[in-house]
């Protein structure tokens, strides 16, 4: 195997024996073959060009790409099922359009006992040119993030055909011989499409469940048995809350599902108790102490421990060998959580691991409603700097950098955050500035769009012609491919001077890293006090 798509790539070079995430080499091979199959489907669909082909292939690409995001699906059989579906659709489109002029990716067909050998031929290292490989993988990883946002929106009935078309165009382009200059333009277009995908998801979430509101979230436990829901999928959250109402079973969010507490549509449920635990990588201990069943709706599942193996469920694109999977219903029907609820009734209530409250719900509509107060605080000097510390958390000890930055920032600095990176500082007592909390949590990594909207609104309010003239610094944590999509979106919006950590991506070749530094002033995180001093000075 060779995989370097996440921040924990071995030695910041690549995993070659087993993924640091827990992915086995055979699973990595199946994922490589799935990506290759999706490229072939994309080539065929782009050649066909009609709306029906673009939409059907686009949705299959969305599902396939999402399932290969880090910590999403470790189940070979489910991944092979996605390959079968991809090849079946590809062949139907070929037949429908009277053949294809495309190459191997659009035509390969082998017995499944030969798939392993095929996978070894089409993985990441099949592209020999280091810079070309880097740009193609940067594009593909950005597309994986776009696919995640698009899938969430699609489950709520919101679509944008232009996103499907771009995903197909990008994967098709990654099959072809392209110059580095052409691929740089493709990377930038990936960022543009990431903005569109995040805007689509924001619209889907807010029109379905209302705009997030400032909310105090309980982090203690109740006396009833409970169900813990993790991941990112709000439709699953909706279905679970409806089906648990009146059953005597409470519902708790975990990790990236925390922002579900901010949505008006979910606040009406008295059995929605609050949030349990912290970041995704602590789930081995937190899932064990929760005592009740756990539902993993999307990526962020880690290797399952025996302590909770018999009470964890996967659903959607998520999968893990030997773990019960909740199937997708036909059409827009409700997902059936009856088995999960029945199990919960047999379990002990959660073991309390902390008490208190945390505050969130500062998505763009809520912050813009406070715009006058925020602008006055900036003009008076009460707020000197906004520091965007969004992105992912992870298990590496060096991620304590983000906690230390939060603690070291002066009292006139406000942190804007989204994603599970917030668990490095959202339970610290950092106080407020004239009633404005010093940590403004916009929501999931999926909600990073809110931070861009807030920045653009401030640019407008202050009458500036360049987003980089705002008193805002970007100190971002990354782990997986949705964070890559967010980074590319920010580059498309013209943001410069981003600090990225705890390491720069292993998939950036020296040549590509040089281009990003020269054009966008991207830099690695450094020593805490020096970074804080530079950010407060606008550098």
C-alpha positions, 0 to 999 in steps of 0.5 A: 500500500501507499497512502498519504492522504491524511495528516498522520501519514507515517513519518509525514511521508506515507503509510506503506504497511498499515495505515496509522488510521488502522486501515489494512493494506488490502483495504487501501488497495480496494480503495485505490481500485474504487478511485480508479473505477470512479475515474473511469465512470467520470470519463464515460459520463463526460464523454456522454455529456447529457444531463441524466448521465452527469447526474447519475454518475455524479451521485455515484462519484459522491458516494464513492469518494466519500467512502474513501475519506480517512476513517470512513470505511474499513470494510472491504466488502462494502467498498467492493460493493461500491466498485461493482455499482460503479462498474455497472453504471459505467457499463450501462452508460457505455452501452447507452451511448454506443461505446467509448473512446476512453482508455483502460479506466473506462473499460477494465473488467476482471474477475474479482479474484484479480482485483488485488493485482489490478489495484497494485497497478493503479494506486497513487504511485502509478503517476511517476512525476512527483509534482504532477502526482502531487497536484492530481492528489491535491485535486482528488482529496479536495474532491473527496471533501466536496463529495462529503458536503454534497452527499449531506446536502443531497440527503436533504434533497438539495442538489447542484448539477454543476458540482456533479459536473465538476467532480466528473471533470476533475476525475477525468482530468486526473486520467489524462496527461496534464501540464503542471500549469493546467493542474494548478488551474484545476486545483484552484477550480476545486477550491471554487467548487468547494465554496459552492458545495459548502454554500449548498450544504449551508442552505440545505441545513438551515432551510431544513432545520433553521439557522443555528442559535447561540446555545449552552450545551450540557456536557453532563449526563441524565439518568435514562439509558442513552444513544450516542450519535457521532459523525456529521449527518443531520438527517440521521440526527433528525430521524433518530430524535423522532423515533426515540421520542417518548421511548425513555431513551435519551440522545447525546451527540459526540464529536462533530455532531455537537453542533446539532445542539444549535439547530432550532428544529432539534431543541424541541426534544426534551430527551436530547440531553446534550454532548458526551465526550470530545474529539473523534480520536478519544472514542475508544474510551468514551464509547466504552464509558457511554454504556449505550449504543453508538451510531456512526453516521459518517467518517471519524470511526476508529478501529472498534474495541471489544468494549463496545463492539456489540453496541456500535452501528454504522450507517451511510458510507461508513463501515467496519468489519463485523459491525452492524450496518443500518441500511439506507431506505429507498428514496427519502424514507426515514431510516429505521433505528428500532434495533438501536432503540431496543438495545439502548433500553437494555443498557445502563445510563451513561457514565458521567465523565464531566459536567458543565456547559459549553457555548456554540451556535455562532454560524454566520447568520447569528454573528451577522446579527451581532455585527454592530456589537462586533464592529463597535468592539473592533473600532473601540479597540476592545477586539484587536484580532480575530484568529480563525482556528478551524479544522480537524483534531487528531491524536498527535501530541504536537496538536497541543500547539492549538491549545497553547495558542488559545491560552497565549492569545491576548484577551483582546483576541477572538477565536473563530472556529468550526470543526473538531479542532475546537475540542483543543480549547472549547472547554477552556475558560477564556472569558468574553469581550463585552459579552462576546465569547472569545471562542465563537463556534460556527459548527462542524467542519462542514460549517467552515463556510460560515467563517468565510461568510463572516469574513466577507461580511466584515470586509464589506462593513469596514469598506475594504477591498481585500479580505487580507486587510481585515484584522483576521489571521488563519491558524488552521489544523488539518487531518483529512480531506474535508479540511483540504477542501476548506483550505482550497476554498479559502485560497479561491477566496483570496485568503493569504498567509494561512498557517497550517499544522501540525504539519504540512501535507505529505502529498505536497511535493517540494515543487507544489509547496513552493507554488503555494508559498509563493502565491498564497504565503502558506506557512507551517505552524511554528513556535507558539509565542512567535506565532501569536506575536506574528498573528497579533501583528498581522503577519 
